[in-house]
Amino acid sequence: MLILCWIILFAMITGSFGKYLGIPYLFLDPEYLNKVNFTSFFIMGVACAGFITAFHITCYINDGHRFSFVGTLPKPFTKFAINNSTIPALFMGTYIYEIIRFQINNEYTTGSDLAWNLTGLVTGFFCMTLLFFVYFWLTNKDIFKYVVCQIDEKLKQNVKVTRASAMKKLDIARKKQVHVDNYIDYNLKIRKVEDYHFYDRATIVQVFDQNHFNLVVIELLILITVMILGIFKDYAAFQLPAASSFIIFLTIFVMMAGAFSYWFGGWSATVALILFLFVNYLVGEDYFTKRYEAFGLNYLREHAEYSTQTLQQLNDSAHIEKDRRATLVMLENWRAKFGAQAKPKIVFLCASGGGKRAALWTLTTLQTADSLTQGKLMNQSVLITGASGGLIGASYYRELKLREIKGEQVHPYSVSHRQKIATDNLNPLIFSLLANDLFVGFTKFEYSGNYYYRDRGYTFEEQLNQITERTMDKPIAAYDSAELAAQIPMIILTPTIVNDGRKLYIAARPVTFMNADIATLPGYHASKVSGIDFQTIFENHGGSNLRFLSALRMSATFPYITPNTTLPTNPPIQIMDAGISDNFGLSDAVRFMYAYREWISENTSGVVIVSIRDSPKLAAIAPKAKQTVIDAITQPISSVYNNFENFQDITSDMLISHAGSWFKQPIDRVDLQYQAESFIPILQKMDSIRQNNSRASLSWRLTTREKQGIENSIQSRANEEQIRRLVRLLE
């Protein structure tokens, strides 16, 4: 178990694990208060020292009895830790090397800044190590002092299991001693092991009791520290770097595993399995299930029925026609902006998901394209669809344009907005997972007359609120009037319902017309309803009061990082990322176009679909690589995951092509794509494989190089050609 923890850490810092998700960057470029500096590396040093100390404690308690000679030395634990430091020393050396390499190649860090950051890491490490050293120096008396001590009667009564375990280990020690000739002393000199003999049982019991007590004390201090930080987690100063939060979690796990193994000895694996099965059963019975809620909804009212019959009732022709006519007013107002004689192009904006990189790429693309079309792009757009980070970037830009229309002093094209949206979201999320979801999680807040827990979903929304300058903290229905007046495009969010894979259509007003069948088979009446309208099913639960940030959160539910949202239905439905069903939003644009096909044909000169993608559509096919046994086993699953976007692209292309059979006006498509281009200075000397791997990671945190690469990608030759084509289409 201990070696596995080290393997995970080594894999993370060297980029062997999680590189696509940006996990190594959290260790090599830690952020604290949105800065990578001495302080952020100091915290990482403290966390590393804590984990290494936990490693030493666990090893000493579980295996120290195999080296009985250590008990005859002054300060036995300290001597044991020095001789147990091969792996920790190798890890810290590798970590520092990887930091230097990463900072020079990816962050353009100067020599003085790099030296200062490494000084922070080393200082934090040695400060924490010194603190532990002093503690053990004062508490771990050597065995000679124990010989003259009497066993405390109260201690004997309180630690019966511990004493029994100690005695068992003493018996094992007599039979399974590890032969040692030499050891390393304080001054790092090699010393010969002198002859030793076993001391009386009471002395050995005291040695074990003392070290077990130290484990409990340190573990309690760590837990108390985490809980205190968790209580104040909404303050930026208490939000530790994401990597340090992970190391703290690993530290707690190692210490608990050590204590568990010590208490149960050879039965630890069996007891652990039984305990896991028992906890798994309790979770299955909803004893420990944590519900993440959508803020604005009333969860106290009787839950809405979610069944096949309900889906059919709420998506009947009457509902569909009613909602279609209500939204038609928006299209009429949009048409009125261009004069009676003109027939403008109608624009659909489709922004793909992809975490922070998609948010920054979408915002950069909209700023550039809207500016070069002199505002025509947003003025002629009627609908925005997509998923995850792409919709966050598009929603933010839409809000900036709305405020500009209202006369506020806002500059939608300003680079400051890109700087804001590119700031870190991951540190607070990971720390909230550690401090709040696992240990605290009891504080509440009020929104729209209802009370909700300050959980990880709340943390995500608050961070999103901060990086978008608190401009979108409003109910989703607050956008209805502006959308209806055609001041801004309408947004339809389509997160996926985990229970059955259907879409949940979330908009400022009911949009059941999105469920209209594009093509039906004559005489066949068992077609599945594609989704459910949020406003319709939660009309009695305050659906119009849904916080817009909650809607964005549901559409951007990144597995294991952003929690699935549970909605008040019977049975409860859980919501996950919109990218599962359509990461590009193209199928939703086609559905909207189908619902208003006659009106669009009569009132426009055609449709322009602007697809803002955070991945190239026609990416190069990877050459066949050598395949290991593990690769052969995992290929069926990994191939599906790796080609997920290809499957969706093929389906979307088919839908758009099929649209030509029922829509008689031209359909033009403009693809604006982010990819690591060779014109970026740092990539010019790289080969094609390294350029492809230099794409920004799929994460809620970006490095300096990734931010620059995303913003510069709009200047690629392919994107410039597509923007020129867009300008011509909108003239």
VOTIRO-62143 format. One record per residue (C-alpha): x, y, z; residue in one letter. Coordinates in steps of 0.05 Angstrom, whole numbers, plus 5000, padded with zeros to 4 digits. Example, Ala and Ser with C-alpha at 12.3 -4.5 7.8 and 13.67 -1.06 7.14 Angstrom:
2
524649105156A
527349795143S
END
This chain:
731
500050005000M
505650485017L
509550324954I
503150434913L
502551144943C
509651294921W
508351014851I
502351474844I
506352084865L
512251904819F
507451794761A
504152474773M
510452894778I
513752564717T
507552624673G
506451874668S
499451944696F
494052464683G
497852904634K
491752974590Y
487953234650L
493653694672G
495053334737I
502653384734P
502154144726Y
498854194794L
505353944825F
510254274779L
506854954776D
502655024840P
498355634847E
496355984912Y
492056614909L
492656564833N
500256624836K
505956144828V
511256394876N
515356264938F
509156174981T
505755664936S
512155244933F
513055335008F
506255015020I
508154434974M
514554335014G
510554305079V
505753805049A
511353365023C
514853365090A
508253165124G
507252585077F
514352335084I
513752365160T
507251965157A
510851455114F
516451395166H
511451325224I
507450785189T
513750395170C
516450455240Y
510050215274I
508849645226N
516049415211D
520449725265G
519949085306H
523948725253R
529949165270F
530549075345S
537449375347F
534250055332V
531050025401G
537850015434T
539850665401L
538551365427P
532551685393K
530551045356P
525151335311F
529751885284T
535151365268K
529950925235F
527351505192A
534351695168I
535550985144N
528450945115N
529351555070S
531651235005T
524951304969I
523251994998P
530152264979A
529351984908L
522452284904F
524652984926M
530552964878G
526052764820T
520953284840Y
525953854840I
528753624773Y
521853594742E
520154284770I
526454584739I
525154264672R
517754464670F
518755174693Q
524155304641I
520554974583N
513355164598N
512955774643E
518756184615Y
521156274687T
527656664695T
533456394735G
532456834795S
524956684799D
526155944792L
531455954846A
526756334892W
521055844880N
525555254894L
527955604957T
520655634979G
519854884967L
526154705005V
524655195062T
517654925071G
520354215071F
525754335123F
521354765168C
516154215172M
521453685180T
524754075236L
518054155271L
516953395269F
524153275290F
523353705352V
516853365370Y
519852665365F
526152885400W
522053095460L
517252505460T
521151905436N
525651745495K
530851205482D
530050505509I
535150605566F
530551115598K
524650655590Y
528250105629V
527950515693V
520750715683C
514650355710Q
508750195666I
503050665677D
496950275702E
492050735666K
495750635601L
495049875609K
487549945617Q
486450405557N
490750065505V
489149325512K
488649215437V
495049615425T
498849225479R
496448565450A
498748775382S
505448995410A
506548325444M
504847955381K
509948375343K
515048215397L
514047475385D
514747585310I
520948005321A
524347425357R
523146965298K
523547435237K
529147925251Q
532248265190V
539748195194H
543148875193V
550648995197D
550949755189N
546450365194Y
546951115180I
547451565241D
545552305252Y
551852555220N
550552115159L
556451675176K
555850925171I
556250565238R
556749835255K
551049505292V
553349295361E
551048675397D
544148745427Y
539148325466H
531648355478F
529348775536Y
523548575580D
516548565552R
514249175591A
519649595559T
517849365489I
510549505503V
512250205525Q
516350325461V
510450105418F
505350485459D
509351125455Q
510051095379N
502750915369H
500951505413F
505251965369N
501551705308L
494851875339V
497152575361V
499852765293I
493852485256E
489052865301L
493053505290L
492553415214I
485153275217L
483853875262I
487954315215T
484054075155V
477454195190M
479454905211I
481555055140L
475054755115G
470855215158I
474255815126F
474855505057K
470956065024D
476656545039Y
482056514986A
487756525036A
485355845063F
484955504995Q
491355104988L
494454904922P
490754304892A
496853854893A
498153994967S
490853814983S
491853144948F
498353014987I
494753185052I
489352685034F
494652175018L
498052325085T
491652195123I
490451555084F
497551295098V
497051445172M
490251125178M
492650515138A
498650455184G
494350495247A
489349995217F
494849505200S
497949575269Y
491449445306W
489248845265F
495948555244G
495347965196G
487748045195W
488148755168S
486748565095A
480748135115T
477948665162V
479049205110A
475048805058L
469348685108I
469249415128L
469249635055F
463349175038L
459549415099F
460650155082V
458950015010N
452349705033Y
450750315077L
452250785019V
447650364975G
442250465028E
443351225025D
446351265095Y
452451655071F
449751905005T
451252654995K
446253024953R
448753614912Y
443054084897E
441354604844A
440855274878F
434255614869G
429954984868L
425454814926N
427154114949Y
422054105006L
415954054960R
413353394936E
418153134884H
416053144811A
414452474778E
419752244728Y
417351674686S
416051484613T
408851704620Q
410952384649T
415852494592L
410452364541Q
405352804576Q
410053394584L
412353334511N
405653264477D
403853684417S
400154204459A
406254364502H
410854364442I
406454844402E
405355304462K
412755384475D
414355444402R
409556034393R
412156374456A
419356354431T
417156564361L
416357274390V
423957284400M
425057114327L
420257654304E
423758174346N
430457934319W
427758004248R
425358714262A
432558954275K
434358904201F
428659254165G
422858984124A
426758904059Q
432958564086A
433857824093K
439757724139P
443457084155K
441256764220I
447056524263V
447555944312F
453555944359L
455755254381C
461355234433A
464554574451S
466354344521G
473254234547G
474254534617G
478155174626K
481455144558R
474655134524A
472255724566A
478356144548L
478255924475W
470856084466T
471556764498L
477756924456T
474256694392T
467857084405L
471757724422Q
475857664358T
470357454310A
465257944337D
470258514333S
472358354262L
465058304240T
463858984274Q
458858674322G
454858314269K
456457624297L
452657734362M
447458184331N
445457644281Q
445957054329S
439456784358V
441856164395L
447855924435I
448755184449T
454454744471G
457354434533A
461754524594S
467155064590G
465055294521G
458255514547L
461555864606I
465856284559G
459956424513A
455356614571S
460557084599Y
461457434533Y
453957474523R
453257804591E
458658314573L
454958494509K
448358564546L
451559044596R
454459444539E
447559494506I
444759744572K
449760314572G
454460054626E
461860224622Q
463859534597V
468959364543H
467158674516P
473558614475Y
478258764533S
483858274547V
482358344622S
476257894613H
480657344585R
485457424642Q
479657354691K
476556734661I
483356404654A
484756424729T
485055794771D
478655424791N
481754774812L
485054944878N
478555124914P
474954514884L
480254014906I
480954324974F
473354334982S
473353594965L
478353465020L
476153945075A
468754015063N
465953405029D
470052905070L
470553235139F
466353865149V
460554015103G
455554285154F
455155025138T
449255295097K
447455915058F
440856215033E
438856324961Y
431956504935S
428756345001G
431755645006N
437755375046Y
443354955016Y
449954665039Y
456455015022R
458954394986D
463454294927R
458054524879G
457555174918Y
465155254915T
465155164840F
459655674830E
463056184876E
469556114838Q
465856174772L
462356794800N
469057104817Q
472556984751I
466557264713T
466557894756E
459957694790R
456157894728T
452057254720M
449757144792D
442257184776K
436356714765P
436056414696I
429256754683A
432757434691A
435257344619Y
428257224591D
426457954574S
433258094541A
432757454500E
425557584481L
427358284457A
432957984415A
438158404451Q
442357784462I
442157074435P
438156554472M
442156024510I
439655304517I
443754874563L
443154124554T
446453724610P
445552974609T
440952574655I
445252014683V
439251554696N
437251464624D
441851874580G
436552384559R
437853124556K
435353634606L
433654274567Y
434954884611I
433155584585A
430156234609A
423255984587R
420255304570P
423054994506V
419354334497T
419654454422F
426854194426M
423753504433N
420153514367A
422052914324D
426253124265I
424452484227A
419151964244T
417551294215L
410251274189P
405850824232G
411150764287Y
409151084353H
414350834402A
419651364390S
423651564452K
422952264478V
429852574472S
429552984536G
425453384586I
424554134593D
427154384660F
422154954668Q
416254504653T
417753924700I
419954384757F
414554914749E
412154784820N
419254774849H
421355464828G
424655264763G
424955984739S
428956164802N
434555684784L
441156044793R
444356134725F
451055924754L
447855274776S
445455144706A
452555254681L
455254794735R
450454244714M
452654314642S
460054294663A
460153704710T
467153434703F
467652714730P
470452664801Y
471853414805I
465053754798T
459653334831P
453453074797N
447253494814T
441153144842T
434353424823L
427753364862P
424352814822T
421652134838N
425951744827P
431552264837P
435352414773I
442652614771Q
445553094721I
452253044687M
456253424634D
452653614570A
458753364530G
456552644542I
450852704492S
453453274448D
459953614464N
459254104406F
451954324412G
450754204338L
444953724346S
441454224390D
442354774338A
439254304285V
433354154331R
432054894340F
432655014266M
427654454252Y
422554744301A
422555414262Y
424455154193R
418755504156E
419756174191W
427356164180I
426455984106S
421656564096E
425257104136N
432656974126T
437556854069S
440356234103G
443455944165V
450656034189V
452955534241I
459155774277V
462455184311S
467555394364I
471554764378R
477054644429D
479554064387S
481153994312P
475753644273K
480353324222L
486053124268A
491552684242A
490551934252I
495451674303A
500351144277P
499850444304K
503950374367A
506949764399K
501649424442Q
502849124510T
498548614544V
495349164587I
494049574523D
490548974492A
486148894553I
484349634558T
483749784484Q
476249634476P
474650154529I
480150654514S
478650664440S
471450864454V
473751414501Y
479051674454N
474251694395N
468351974432F
468652634396E
469452284329N
462951914341F
459352564357Q
462352914296D
459852374249I
452852414279T
452753184276S
455153184204D
449552704186M
444253134221L
446653774186I
446953424119S
439953134130H
437453844145A
438153984071G
432153534058S
427353964100W
430754654099F
431054994031K
435655574046Q
443355524046P
446755244108I
453855484118D
458555234171R
464555604200V
469355194244D
473955584290L
478655074322Q
483755084377Y
489954674366Q
497354744381A
500055074319E
507255104296S
507255854292F
507355904368I
514656074384P
515855534436I
513254994389L
517355174327Q
523054724347K
518554134366M
516853544321D
509553404303S
508452904360I
510853384413R
506853944383Q
500553514387N
502153344460N
503154074477S
495654204474R
492654514536A
490354004586S
483053834599L
482754164668S
479954744707W
486955034713R
491755274658L
499155404658T
502156044629T
504255694565R
497455384556E
493956064564K
498556374512Q
497755794465G
490155824468I
489856574456E
494956554400N
491255984365S
486056474338I
491656754294Q
492856094258S
492256094183R
486155634184A
482356064235N
483956704199E
481156414135E
474856194171Q
473856884202I
474657224134R
469356744107R
464856914166L
465657664151V
463457544079R
457457134100L
454957674147L
455958264099E
END
